[in-house]
């Protein structure tokens, strides 16, 4: 019996597993269209298999992460098809080029990747992705979608930075950011569980923001088709090989910095979103499916069993001409143009809010306390912007705002009159915060790093999350001055011991902070002031809720008496930002 075995290493990429699962499903239902009698998916170890078995493996994992159990024998190697979702210019593509040389044939989902691999003398063919029932959770039903926008590109530096640049324009929308884990982390559930959660989330979301991961702007096809199969309208940069998909009909195309604004306009135009969703779904099911890719896999499997594989010097799939709509400007004009904001009125509102902030007085039995802590970066923190962002949310708070500073006040201006001022050395931060909580009878404490600008509704969202969950704290994503996404992952006790990925700005239950006791410890200059607190929470077996969206933006500190002058930052190596 001829068997086509899809093989995935343990702890591999979520998108790679998703692609393998979809292709395996399509081959299994292709019937007489492919010369395969059985399809399996194996994880963890390379299966022994039979003499007629053919294998499909992902070749775009970094060489340093290959597991010894995943190395096939020479005989198996001769019957193995490589599959690559890597884009040129990335470490994954360099790994693909090295590993694909040892295989008889390789398949790439990006046309530029296939062309470069062919130029290197590697037998590579391009496969086009498309609709698969394996990805479809929506099935065309009329459903109420819970979220406005989803962003899944947190693992790619370029896309994460572009999202961070425009995240402020999404404050009023229901945004969901996919979590980001280090590649070596194993505590977030396996790839199958994460794929299922991602597909369910897409079926409940209106729009998907899709930035290109590299300067080549090659689309992330797996993310695109996962979203479109679930009726989640793709808002993306212009990419290669779009046909049969048409901009304005099946998806929305714009400049990278304008994508968040496009999303805001589309949310205000539900009729157009519904029209694009329906048209795209019909296009996928009739003109762009994964069936041709499944047929190609069946043909290659038969050729490998027979010991003859054709050369891919001439592309199997010809590139179709790009169709240009008559009004390209209309593709990025969504809904009615919003009126220009009255900047003078906005400045007046900020000044009035500042007056309310200064008028706040100390009262007993207030429900919420706010502690503004010195940031981890060199230079003087910008207190003014932080206090103003707090003041703009005063009308949403039930209690009186208090101010606590850990360490001497060196910034100018000093906090407004009427605020409670408690000074403690940074090494004894726990004592200072306990004094504030015990003296005021508070139930919650909001910690904000000096220099963090809270987004609109940030306090309301954090308080609502802490009220719903049986957790000790809640935090969201903070955008640092270099547009890295800090805290872009759920709380994990194992991760806290290895990394320092969680932000200062967070909301805590007072009883939880008092229960943790004296958690302060000596730390390096420039380190995250709350790292000892997060570690103490992990050691105690506590938990924290995660808001999958930006809740604050870290401004550049003052240096040498000037605002906006960046100083040298201390950041650990790796792809996760630290504060």
Secondary structure, DSSP 8 states (H G I E B T S, - for coil): --EEEEEE-TT--HHHHHHHHHHHHHHHH-GGGSS-SEEEEEESS-----TT-EEEEE--S-GGG--GGG---HHHHTTEEEEE---TTSHHHHHHHHHHTTSSEEEESSHHHHHHHHHTT--EEE----B-TTT-SSTT-----SEEEEE--TTSHHHHHHHHHHGGGGTTS-EEE-----TT--TT--HHHHHHHHHHHHTTEEEEEE--SSTT----HHHHHHHHHTT-EEEE---S--TTS-BTTTBEE--GGGHHHHHHHHHT-HHHHHHHHHHHHHHHHHH-BSHHHHHHHHHHHHHHHHT-----SS-SS--------S-GGGGS--SS------HHHHHHHHHHHHHHHHT----TT-SEEEEEE--SSSSB--HHHHHHHHHTTGGG-SS-----EES---SSS---TTS---EE-GGGHHHHHHHHHHHHT-SEEEEEETTEEE-TTHHHHHHHHHHHS--SEEEEEEE-TT--EET-S---HHHHHH-----S-EEEEHHHHHHH--------TTS-TTHHHHHHHHHTT--EEEEEEEEEEE---BBTTBTT--------SSSS---
